Amino acid sequence: MSIGRLPDEILQLAPGTPLRDGLDRIVAGHTGALVVLGSNEALEAISTGGFTLDIPFNATRLRELAKMDGAIVLSPDLTRIVAAAVHLSPSAELPTTETGTRHRTAERVARQVGLPVVTVSASMDTISVFAGAGRQVIPRPDQLLDRASQALAAIQGARLRLTDSLEQLTSREVHDSVTVRDLAHVAQRVEMTNRLADEASTYITALGGDGRLAALQLRDLIDDITPLSSLLQRDYVAPDAEAMPFAHLSQLDDHEVFDIVLVARSLGLGDGLHLDSPIRSRGIRQLASIPRLPAGVRAQLVDAFGDLNALYAASTAELTAVEGVTPELARQVREGLAHIAERALTN
């Protein structure tokens, strides 16, 4: 799974960072601030007054300088305070949806000079970042943690439903009765779990150092999703295709991903198939669940027998006839598949 990347200006404001520490001190002091993250010629052209500092950044200095009127300008890497009490005069012709003087200035400066501008509202005790034409209110750490916890709980529920769908798929594989619908249900659960994980990752990343425990929980919940998805795609890829396009599911919107027909079509199984069309596993996923069975042997078995049904029907002699399969490995395969079948029949 891929983790959604937050904009750099949001990551720079994550709890635990020096900049966020300084901004939180300003909020706690119930004063406002306007902080420009970086400097360039366009910013200098609209700047007057103030005084040049060029001193190392720390949270206490930021808090004290915010007591003065005007903007604070930081270096691009946020390690130095370049200037303070600077008067900014962006073009009044630039559109703005803000009403407060500080926020109107911040939005216009961000639009005009192309640098992120952070504001602290004295009346609302909120931190906002303006980048380009957009504004984002930075949630408090407790709000982010609450959202991350909700997302993790949702992922746990999605994983339970995915496990149920996988057990049903395994049972149908044992009975050689898999349909497109069965595979589509599993693919749908994988995609929904991935989407929830991306959302949780956004909140956890925004938490910075405070999100370490939540990040460990997320990894524990989704660490096996990518290998599972790969096995499923290799198991059911269409004969004339190199790979099953699970990635195409990401192109469905949140409403479409609940439509099992659209999910099935996105799998690229071939023309003329419908939800109840039978399909057959190659046996890759079930062989992968047999402990200590070498990957090379698994590949040789799949190439030799073609599908899971033939693997279940194979005798020890037929298994050992495959290159690289010793009598011990053949016994291991037969016992492993028998154990999978027994477990599927008793569930």
N, C-alpha and C positions, 0 to 999 in steps of 0.2 A: 504494500500500500504506500501511496505517496502522501507525505505530510504537507498540508497547505502552508505556504510561507507567508508570514505577516510582513507588511511594509517595514523597512528599516526604522522609520520614525516611530512606529509603534513599539518595536522591540527595544528601542532606546529608552522608552518610558516604562519598561517592565519593572515591577517591584524588585528591590534589591540593587538596582543600578544607581550610581551616584546622582544622575539627573533626577530620577524619580524620588530619591531621598530628599533632594533639595526642594522639589515641587511639593512634596507632602508636607514639608516644614512650612512652606508658604500657605498651604491650605489650612494647616493647624493654627497658623497665626491670623487667619481670617483677613489676609491682604491679597490683592490681586497682583498679576504679573503678566508681562508679555516677553517671551523669550524666542529669539530667532536662532534656529539650529544651523549655523553656518554663516558664511559671509562671501559675498562676491561683488563685482563691480556694480551690478544692478541695485544691490542693497545700498551700497555706498552712495549711489546717485540720489537716493531718496532719503538719506540720513543727514540730520543736522543736530548740532548741540551735543550734549553728553560729554563723556570723557573716555579716553582710551586707557585700558587697563593692561591687557595682555598678561594676565596672571593665571596660575594654575587653578583649575576648577575644583571647588568642593561645595558640599551642600550648604554649609553655614554661610559662605560668601554669597551664594545665590539668594539665600533667605534674606540676608541683610540688604543686598543691593535692590531687592524687590520692594523695599520700603520706599524707594525713591520713584518719582514719576518717570515715564519713558521706558524704552525697551532695553533688554539685556541681549547682547549679541555674543554667541559662543563660537568657538572654532568648529570647523566641519567635523573633527573627530571628538568634539565635546570635552576635550581635556583642558581647555583654557577658556577663560572669560575675556573676550576681546574688548568689549566696551559696555558701558552702562549709562542709564539715563538718556538714551538716544531718542530723539524725536523722529518718527518715521512719517513721511508724507507720500503715501501711494496715490496713484491717480484716482481722483474722485469719480471718474467715468467708468471705472471697473464695477461690474454688478456685484451686489452683495445681498444676502438674505438676512444678515445679522442686524440687530437693533442697538446693542451696546457699543459704545465708542471703541473699547479695546478689541472686541470681537470683529467689528467692521474693519478696523485697521489690520488685524491679523489676517483676515480672509483676503483683503486686497493685496497686502504685502506678499502673501503666499502665491497668489495668482501672478503678480507682476514680476517677482524676482526668482520664482521657482525654488524657494527654500521652505522647509517646514517651519511653521510658527506655532509655538505653544502658548496657550493662555491659561491663566488661573483666574476663575471668577470669584471675587471677594464675597459676593452676595449668595452665590449658589454653592460655594466650596467644591467646584468641579474643575477638572483639568481637561482641556480640549486641545487637539492638534489639528491644524489646518495644513493641508498638503495639496498643492494644485488648486482645484476647484472644490475640493471636498473637506468636510469637517467631521471629526470623530471625537465623541466624548469618551475619555479614557475611564473605564470602569474601576471602581475601587477593588483592592485585592480580595475583600470578602465577597464582592459581587462576582468576580471572576471565578473564585473558588467554588461558589455555589453553582454557577453555570457548568463548571467542569465536573462537579459531583453529579449533577443531573445528567450530563452527557455520558459519564461513566456508567451510571445506573441504567441508562437506555441501552448502552452497548452490552451490558450483562444480559439484559432481556433479549436483545437481538442474537446474542451468542447461544442462548438456550433454544431459541427458535431455529437457528442454524443447525444446532446439534440434532434436534428432532428431525429436520429435513434430511440431514446426512444419514441418520439411522434408517429412515424410511428408504432412502436411495440404496443403501447397502443391502437392505432386505430384498428390495426389488432386483438388485443385481444378482443376488444369490438365486432368486427364482427366475432369472432371465426374463423379467417383465418390466424393464425400465421403459418409460415413455418420455417424450419431449417435455411433458408437463413436470415430471419428477426432477429432471435436470434444471429446468427453468426455475423451479421453486428454490433449489439450492443456490443457483446463480443470483437470484433475487435477494436471498438472505445475505450472501457474501457482499453484494453491492451496498445493501442498506447498512450493514455493519461497517463497511469502509467509509460511508458517508458520515455516519455518527462519529467514527474515529477521527475523521478530518476536522469535524467541528470541535470535538473535545481537544484535539491537538492545538487548535487556534487559541482556546482559552488557556490551556496549560502553558503554551509558549509565552503568552502575554503575562503570565504570572511570574516569569523569570525564575529566580532561585526559589521562590515560594511554591513553585509547582513541581518540585522534585518528586515528592511522594505520589502525586497524581500521575506524573509521567511514568513512573514505575508500574502503577496499576494499569495504565493504558497499554503499555508494552506487554504486560502479562496477558491482557485480554485479546490482543490482536496479533501477537508474534507469529502465530501459525497460519494466519489468513492467507498470506501470499504463497507459501508452499502448497497449501490446500488448493487454492485457486489454480496454481500451475498444474497440479496433478489432475484436477477435473478437466482442464482444457486439453491436456494430452490424452486423457481417457476417451473423450467424446468428440475430438476434432473430426470434421468432415473428411472423407477419404481424399478429396481433391484439394484440400486446404493445408497450409503449413501449420496453422495454429487456429484455435478457436478464439474469436475476438471478444473475450470478456471485457476488454477495455472499452468496447462500444457501449456498454451499459452506462458508462459515465456520461454519455451524450443524452440520456433520458433525463427529463426533469423529475422533480420529486413526486409529481402526480403520476407521470408515465411509468415510473419504476414499480408502481403498485399494479400495473396492468400486465398480467402474466403473458398475454399474447404478444405485447410489444417486447417484453423481456426475451421470450422464445425467439422472436424474429431477429433480435440483436445478436443471438448466439451464432448465427451463420451456419446452421446445421445442414443447409441445403434446401433447394426448392421442392415444393410438393409435400412438405411435412406439415402436420398439424399437431396440436397438443397431445393427442392420444396416439401419435405414431410411435411404433416401437423403435428403440435404439439400443445399442449394445456396448457395454464397457469393454475397453481393451484389457482391463485388469491392473492398470498401473497403480491406481490408488490403493487397491487391496494388497498388492504385492509390497508396496511401500510400507504398509503397516505391519509386515512380518519382521520381527526384530532380527538384526544382524544378517539380513539378506543383502549381499553386495549389489550395488546399483547396476554394475555390469551384467550380473546374472539376471536381474529383473528385466533389463532391456533385451537380453537374449531370449528370455522366455516369452516376452510380449511379441517379439519378431517371429518366433517359431510357431506360436499357437494362434496369434491374431486377436483373440478376444477372451474375456473372462470365462465364458461358458466352456470353451475348449480347455482352458486351464483346469477348471474343476473336474472335467471328465478325463484328464490325462492320468495315465498310470505312472508308477515309479519308473518303469522301463522307458516310457516315452519322455519323461522329464530328464532322465539321465542321458538320453540320446542327444540332448541339446548341448552345444559346446559350452564348456565351463561349468556344467551342472554335475556335481559329484553325487554319489548316493546319499551322502549326509545332507547335502543341500536339497536334494529331491524330497527326502523325508521331511525336512524343515518346511518346504513349500506346502506339501500335502497336509501336514499338521497345522500349519498356519492358516491355510484356507479353510480347513475343517473347523478350526476354532472360530473363525469369522462367521462361517455359516451357522454354527451352533448358537453363537451369540445373537445373530440376526433372527433366528427362528424362535428364540426364547423371549425376545423383546416384544 
